[in-house]
Amino acid sequence: MSYISVMKGNEFLKKIRQCGKDRGVAVRYDGKPGKGSHGRLFYGASFTTIKDLKKEIGTGLLNKMLKDLNLSKDDLK
């Protein structure tokens, strides 16, 4: 199991996009529906909300976002 500590929102988005590309899953980020700096990240039929792309994502929120997308920390390279 790989260890992933805290990362910024834009790093998370980049890793999810790469994961989608590797697996042939459509990935789309839409910053409009979110309140303030929040946006919605779609991974296939699943989605999660990303807060500010410039701020760090804590471990708990990272785990929740991965769960929303049906992914694990091992899926992120």
ABEGO torsion letter per residue (X at the ends): XBBBBBBBAAAAAAAAAAAAAAAGBBBBBBAAABBEABBBBBBEABBBBBBBAABBBBAAAAAAAAAAAGBBAAABX
